[in-house]
Amino acid sequence: MKYSKALTRWETIKIFRKHSKLSDKRNVAFEQNRVAKVFGYIMMAFVVFYLMFFAVMFSLIANSSHRYTACEIMSGILPFILVIDFFSRFALQQTPSQRIKPYVLLPISKYACIDSFLFNSATSLGNLIWLALFVPYTIMSILFVQGVGASLGFLLAMQLLIVANSLWYMLTRTLVNHKFYWWILPVVVYAAIFSPWYIGKDAGITKLCETYSVIGEGATKWSIIVFAGIFLLIFLLLVINRRIQFWSVYYELAKVENTKIKHISQFKQLDRLGELGEYIKLEIKSIMRNKNIRKTFISANILILMFSLLISFTNIYEGGMTKFLAVYNFALYGALVLVKVMCYEGNYIDCLMVHKENIISLLKAKYFLYSTLLVLPMLLMLPTVFMGKCSFIMLLSLMFLTAGPVHATFLYMAIFNKQTIPLNTKFIGKGSVENNFLQIGVEFAAFILPLVFINLFPFLFGEIMGPVAILIMSIVVILLNKYWIRDIYKRLMKRRYENLESFWASR
């Protein structure tokens, strides 16, 4: 039976969508992800609630404005929405090239699976979340003023731009996964998008909003130029994406390993720590030698530097926001690296299981190394103390709070993590796709709980004694590390055969 080309391509899309769902169900982390997804849905409900709240707030501003229309106001803040959308996708959205390895040798069009996954990503329900902002705003500020046609045009334009942003994210994420210096691309693009804010005679936030208000005004009038521009942007991103996604996989499949010998320090000063020192050396050399771990570690340091400069030398974050960003700054090492404890070790978990209590030394090494590294964000944020934005005792208590309860929480993930993450391959490795919702839930808790402590303890013990109480509690947790690390070890050993099978299966 013969099929038309369009029907065949549509059938291909449906088959790959079915395979994607089956792949998620067969994932070794499916059971823990299923439980964690409940918390993900709760978080999503909160996000929808806040977006609807902002929609009401912006509509009240638009309805009281006599200078700009509602469409112009929402279009003016569109660059900020796109930036937030872009960076939020890093936590949840995968790139198509990370799922296509099983299909590269099949007798199908070489771009068939790429096109299918691009279609699935572009039509994902996750792209509809911003409608929680756009729809209430449109009903309250556009529908009864400019009519149904203008409202539909505005909503369509906004949603198409979100789809274009998802394609832009996939392109950027793939390039960044390949080479870290590709971060220059989004920096340059967003610098150009926000250029009316800081370039020109009338530069400022007003100029920025006025520049992009043309999009909303044109959308309500169903302007051919506006919609043609948006569709052209989506088309170009689709064409570039399918090329880049395909290239990224085949580049890694045909890659010749670099055999150049590199001299790496032996870190002999750690020999005095005995077995613990050897595992600290292993962790340091893993960061230096393995591409994926190195990229994650470098990303954490860059983010720490960036946030430290923001809270120290700008007025963007003041008062309670300074403490919030400081908590985030200290927790970055744990959130990006430590939360994946045992995932990278899954590549050689057999060796770690040879000798009794090797895992205890490994956990201690990770704990002491990443807790020691907290000195860096502490030093970088000292200017906030000198400038009166945050007290030294509060900053110190936040550092110890992270080194104690927060890092302990991350290390408990060693019990549940059972999916191997490749050390170097990013696109073709079996465990390349990281969709562990439990890790995301733990990261979320690690950022929220410290905020509870830094607000609750000052309320209970006063502004001066509150940070001191946090400091004392954190030091107690740190001093008891021997006991809770052994507890992690005992719990892990009870699940060792289940975890071992999962590590082997996901290599």
C-alpha positions in Angstrom: 0.0 0.0 0.0 1.4 3.4 -1.0 1.3 6.4 1.3 1.7 10.0 0.4 4.8 11.7 1.6 2.9 13.9 4.1 1.1 10.9 5.6 4.3 8.9 5.9 6.0 11.8 7.7 3.0 12.2 10.1 3.0 8.5 10.8 6.7 8.8 11.6 6.0 11.6 14.0 3.4 9.5 15.8 5.7 6.5 16.1 8.5 8.5 17.6 6.1 10.2 20.0 5.0 6.7 21.1 8.6 5.6 21.5 9.4 8.7 23.5 6.7 7.9 26.0 7.8 4.2 26.2 11.4 5.4 26.8 10.3 7.4 29.8 8.4 4.5 31.3 11.3 2.1 30.8 13.8 4.6 32.3 15.5 3.2 35.3 14.5 6.2 37.3 10.8 6.0 36.3 9.5 4.9 39.7 11.2 7.7 41.6 10.3 10.1 38.8 6.7 9.2 39.0 6.5 10.1 42.7 8.5 13.3 42.1 6.3 14.3 39.2 3.5 14.9 41.8 5.6 17.5 43.4 6.4 18.8 39.9 2.7 19.3 39.2 2.3 21.1 42.5 5.2 23.4 41.6 3.6 23.9 38.1 0.3 24.9 39.8 2.1 27.5 41.8 3.8 28.8 38.7 0.4 29.1 36.9 -1.0 30.9 39.9 1.8 33.4 40.0 1.5 34.0 36.2 -2.2 34.7 36.6 -1.4 37.0 39.5 1.0 38.9 37.3 -1.5 39.0 34.5 -4.0 40.7 36.8 -1.3 43.1 38.0 -0.2 44.0 34.4 -3.8 44.4 33.2 -4.5 46.9 36.0 -1.5 48.9 34.9 -2.6 48.7 31.3 -6.2 49.7 32.1 -5.0 52.8 34.0 -2.5 53.8 31.3 -3.4 56.7 29.0 -0.2 56.6 27.0 0.2 53.0 25.9 -2.3 50.4 24.8 -2.5 47.0 26.6 -0.9 45.2 23.6 2.0 47.7 23.6 2.6 47.2 27.4 2.7 43.4 27.2 4.9 43.5 24.1 7.2 45.9 25.9 8.0 43.3 28.6 8.2 40.5 26.1 12.0 40.4 26.0 12.0 39.8 29.8 9.5 37.0 29.4 11.6 35.3 26.6 14.7 35.5 28.8 13.0 33.9 31.8 11.5 31.2 29.5 14.9 30.5 27.9 16.7 29.9 31.2 13.9 28.0 32.8 14.0 25.4 30.1 17.5 24.3 31.1 15.9 22.5 34.1 13.3 20.5 32.2 13.6 20.5 28.4 15.9 18.1 26.6 17.4 18.5 23.1 16.2 16.2 20.3 19.8 15.0 19.6 19.9 13.3 23.0 17.2 10.8 22.0 18.0 9.8 18.5 21.0 7.4 18.8 18.8 4.2 18.5 17.5 5.4 15.1 20.7 6.5 13.3 21.3 3.1 11.7 17.7 2.4 10.6 16.7 2.6 6.9 14.8 5.8 7.3 15.5 9.4 6.3 18.4 10.7 8.2 16.4 13.7 9.3 13.2 11.8 10.1 13.7 11.4 13.8 15.2 14.9 14.1 12.1 16.4 12.5 9.8 14.2 14.7 11.5 15.3 17.9 11.5 18.9 16.8 7.8 18.8 16.1 7.2 17.1 19.5 9.2 19.7 21.3 7.6 22.6 19.5 4.1 21.3 20.3 4.8 20.3 23.9 2.3 21.2 26.5 5.0 22.9 28.4 5.0 25.7 25.7 1.4 26.5 26.8 2.2 27.5 30.3 2.7 31.2 29.4 -1.0 31.3 28.3 -1.6 31.5 32.1 -0.2 35.0 31.7 -1.4 36.0 28.2 -5.0 34.7 28.3 -6.2 36.5 31.6 -4.4 39.6 30.5 -6.0 39.5 27.1 -9.5 39.0 28.6 -9.1 41.9 31.1 -7.4 44.4 28.9 -7.8 43.7 25.2 -11.0 41.7 24.5 -13.5 44.3 25.6 -11.5 47.2 24.1 -10.3 46.0 20.8 -12.5 43.0 20.1 -12.2 39.2 19.5 -10.1 39.5 16.3 -7.5 41.6 18.0 -7.4 39.3 21.0 -6.9 36.2 18.9 -4.1 37.9 16.9 -2.3 39.0 20.0 -2.5 35.5 21.6 -1.4 33.8 18.4 1.6 36.1 18.1 2.7 35.6 21.7 2.3 31.8 21.5 4.3 31.6 18.3 7.1 33.6 19.9 7.2 31.2 22.8 7.5 28.3 20.3 10.3 30.1 18.5 12.0 30.6 21.9 11.8 26.8 22.5 13.6 26.2 19.2 16.2 28.8 20.0 16.8 27.1 23.4 17.3 23.7 21.7 19.8 25.2 19.3 21.7 27.0 22.0 21.6 24.1 24.4 23.1 21.7 21.7 25.9 24.1 20.9 26.7 24.7 24.6 26.8 21.0 25.2 29.3 20.7 22.4 31.6 23.6 23.4 31.3 25.8 26.4 32.3 28.9 24.6 29.0 28.9 22.6 27.5 30.7 25.6 28.8 33.7 23.8 26.0 33.3 21.3 23.0 33.8 23.7 24.9 36.6 25.5 25.4 38.5 22.2 21.8 37.8 21.0 20.2 39.0 24.3 22.6 42.0 24.4 21.3 43.0 21.0 17.7 42.4 22.0 18.1 44.6 25.1 20.2 47.2 23.3 17.5 49.9 23.3 17.8 49.9 27.1 21.5 51.0 27.1 22.3 52.3 23.6 21.3 55.6 22.0 20.3 59.0 23.0 17.0 58.1 24.6 18.2 54.7 26.0 16.2 53.3 28.9 13.5 50.9 29.9 10.9 53.2 28.3 12.8 53.0 24.9 13.0 49.2 25.2 9.3 48.9 25.8 8.4 51.3 23.0 10.7 49.4 20.6 9.0 46.0 21.0 5.4 47.5 21.4 5.3 47.4 17.6 4.9 43.6 17.8 1.8 43.7 19.9 0.2 46.5 18.0 0.8 44.7 14.7 -0.5 41.4 16.1 -3.8 42.9 17.0 -4.2 44.3 13.5 -3.1 40.9 12.0 -0.2 42.7 10.3 1.3 40.6 7.5 4.8 42.0 8.3 4.6 40.9 12.0 3.3 37.4 11.4 5.5 36.9 8.3 8.5 37.9 10.5 7.5 35.4 13.2 6.9 32.5 10.8 10.2 33.3 9.0 12.0 33.2 12.4 10.4 29.8 13.3 11.3 28.4 9.8 14.9 29.5 10.1 15.3 28.1 13.6 13.8 24.8 12.4 16.2 24.5 9.4 19.2 25.4 11.5 18.1 23.1 14.4 17.7 20.0 12.2 21.2 20.6 10.8 22.8 21.2 14.2 21.0 18.4 16.0 22.0 15.9 13.3 25.6 17.1 13.2 26.0 16.9 16.9 25.1 13.2 17.1 27.2 12.2 14.1 30.1 14.2 15.3 30.1 12.4 18.6 29.5 9.0 16.9 32.6 9.5 14.6 34.7 11.3 17.1 38.4 10.4 17.5 39.5 10.6 21.1 42.2 13.0 21.9 45.2 11.0 23.0 47.5 13.9 23.9 49.2 13.3 27.2 48.4 16.0 29.8 50.4 16.5 32.9 48.1 16.6 35.9 49.3 17.3 39.5 49.5 14.3 41.8 48.2 16.4 44.7 50.7 14.8 47.1 49.7 17.2 49.9 46.5 15.1 50.2 48.5 11.9 50.9 48.5 12.7 54.6 44.7 12.2 54.7 45.1 8.5 53.7 42.2 6.9 51.9 40.1 10.0 52.2 42.8 12.0 50.4 42.8 9.5 47.6 39.1 9.9 47.0 39.5 13.7 47.1 42.1 13.3 44.4 39.7 11.2 42.4 37.1 13.9 42.6 39.5 16.7 41.7 40.9 14.7 38.7 37.4 13.7 37.6 36.6 17.4 37.3 39.8 18.1 35.4 39.7 15.1 33.0 36.0 14.5 32.2 34.2 16.8 29.9 30.7 16.7 31.4 31.8 17.1 35.0 34.2 19.9 34.1 31.5 21.8 32.2 29.1 21.5 35.1 31.7 22.6 37.6 32.8 25.6 35.4 29.1 26.6 35.0 28.7 26.6 38.7 31.7 28.9 39.2 30.6 31.3 36.5 27.1 31.5 38.0 28.6 32.1 41.4 30.8 34.9 40.1 27.9 36.5 38.2 25.4 36.4 41.1 28.1 37.7 43.5 28.8 40.7 41.3 25.0 41.4 40.9 24.3 41.4 44.7 27.5 43.2 45.6 27.7 46.0 43.0 24.2 46.6 41.8 20.9 47.8 43.4 18.8 45.1 41.7 18.8 42.8 44.8 18.4 44.5 48.1 16.8 43.6 51.5 15.4 40.1 51.6 16.4 39.5 48.0 20.0 39.7 48.9 19.6 36.8 51.4 17.6 34.9 48.8 20.4 35.2 46.1 23.1 34.5 48.7 21.3 31.2 49.5 21.2 30.4 45.8 24.8 31.3 45.4 26.0 29.0 48.2 23.8 26.1 47.0 25.0 26.2 43.4 27.8 23.6 43.9 25.4 21.2 45.5 22.5 21.9 43.1 24.6 21.4 39.9 27.2 18.8 41.0 26.5 17.2 44.4 22.9 16.3 43.6 24.2 13.9 41.0 26.2 12.0 43.5 26.9 8.4 42.3 25.6 9.1 38.8 29.0 9.8 37.3 30.4 7.0 39.6 27.9 4.6 37.9 30.5 4.3 35.1 32.9 2.5 37.5 30.5 1.5 40.3 31.8 -2.1 40.1 35.3 -1.0 41.3 33.9 1.0 44.2 32.0 -2.0 45.4 35.1 -4.2 45.6 36.2 -3.1 49.1 34.0 -2.6 52.1 33.1 1.0 53.0 34.7 2.5 49.9 31.5 4.4 49.4 31.8 6.0 52.8 35.2 7.4 51.9 33.8 8.6 48.5 30.9 10.4 50.2 33.2 12.0 52.8 35.5 13.2 50.0 32.7 14.8 48.1 31.3 16.4 51.2 34.5 17.9 52.5 35.6 19.1 49.0 32.4 20.9 48.1 31.9 22.3 51.6 35.5 23.7 51.4 34.7 25.2 48.1 32.0 27.4 49.7 34.9 29.7 50.8 34.9 31.0 47.2 31.3 32.4 47.2 31.9 33.6 50.8 34.9 35.7 49.7 33.1 36.9 46.6 30.1 38.2 48.6 32.2 40.0 51.3 31.6 43.3 49.5 27.9 43.0 50.5 29.1 43.2 54.1 31.2 46.2 53.5 28.4 47.9 51.7 25.9 47.2 54.4 23.6 44.9 52.3 24.1 41.9 54.6 25.7 41.3 58.0 28.8 39.2 58.3 27.2 36.8 60.8 24.3 36.2 58.4 26.7 35.5 55.5 28.7 33.1 57.7 25.5 31.4 58.9 24.4 30.9 55.3 27.7 29.3 54.4 27.5 26.9 57.3 23.9 26.2 56.7 24.8 25.1 53.1 27.8 23.1 54.3 25.6 21.4 56.9 21.9 20.7 56.3 21.8 21.6 52.5 24.8 19.5 51.5 23.6 16.6 53.7 20.3 16.7 51.8 22.1 16.5 48.5 24.2 13.6 49.6 21.2 11.6 50.6 20.5 11.5 46.9 23.2 8.8 46.7 20.6 6.4 48.0 18.1 7.1 45.1 20.4 8.0 42.2 20.7 5.0 40.0 21.1 6.3 36.5 24.6 6.5 35.0 25.6 9.8 33.5 28.4 9.6 30.8 31.6 11.2 31.7 32.3 12.6 28.3 29.6 11.8 25.7 26.7 14.1 25.8 24.4 13.2 22.9 24.8 9.4 22.3 25.4 8.1 25.9 22.6 6.0 27.3 22.3 8.1 30.4 22.7 11.4 28.5 19.1 12.3 29.0 18.8 13.6 32.6 15.1 13.7 33.5 15.3 12.9 37.2 12.4 14.8 38.7 13.5 13.7 42.2 16.7 15.6 41.8 14.8 18.7 40.7 12.5 18.3 43.8 15.5 18.0 46.1 17.1 21.1 44.4 13.9 23.0 44.9 13.8 22.0 48.6 17.5 22.9 49.1 16.7 26.5 47.9 13.4 26.9 49.8 14.3 25.4 53.3 17.2 27.7 53.9 14.9 30.7 53.3 12.5 29.2 55.9 15.4 29.1 58.4 16.7 32.6 57.7 13.2 34.0 58.2 12.0 31.8 61.0 15.1 31.9 63.3 15.3 35.8 63.4 11.6 35.8 64.2 12.1 33.4 67.1 15.4 34.5 68.5 15.7 38.1 67.2 17.7 39.7 64.4 21.0 39.3 66.2 20.7 35.9 67.8 18.7 34.4 64.8 21.8 34.0 62.5 23.8 32.8 65.6 21.2 30.0 66.2 21.4 29.0 62.5 25.2 28.9 62.8 25.1 26.7 65.9 22.5 24.3 64.3 24.6 24.0 61.1 27.8 23.4 63.0 26.1 20.6 64.9 25.0 18.9 61.6 28.6 19.3 60.3 30.1 17.7 63.4 27.7 14.8 63.1 28.7 14.1 59.5 30.2 10.8 60.5 26.8 9.5 61.6 24.6 10.7 58.8 27.1 9.7 56.1 27.2 6.2 57.6 23.3 6.3 57.6 23.4 7.1 53.9 25.9 4.2 53.4 23.7 1.7 55.2 20.6 2.7 53.3 22.5 2.6 50.0 23.8 -0.9 50.8 20.3 -2.2 51.3 19.5 -1.1 47.7 22.9 -1.9 46.2 21.8 -4.7 43.9 18.8 -2.8 42.6 21.0 0.3 42.0 23.8 -1.8 40.5 21.4 -3.3 37.9 20.1 0.2 37.0 23.6 1.6 36.7 24.6 -1.2 34.4 21.4 -0.9 32.3 21.9 2.9 31.8 25.5 2.8 30.7 
